[in-house]
Amino acid sequence: WTAPKETGLTIQDMCSRLDVGIREREWFVTGRVLPELFSDDFRFQDPDVSLDGIETYARQVNRLFDQKTARVEVVNCRA
């Protein structure tokens, strides 16, 4: 969680890093995010929940899904 932040990435580079991270780590269901790609001011909000910080988000995602069975299928990730 204390990894240095990636800065100066082009949109295409950021998209590529996110694509690899999502496909390899399935972070939408595992919470195994790449914190270096997210701002310290990261905030997740939907109609049911509001979370401040990428670490909080990641821990809650991990708790939400069954880690033995949940999977992600990425259809498309592009800039």
Secondary structure by P-SEA (a helix, b strand, c coil): ccccccccccaaaaaaaaaaaaaacccccccccccccccccbbbbccccccccaaaaaaaaaaacccccbbbbbccccc
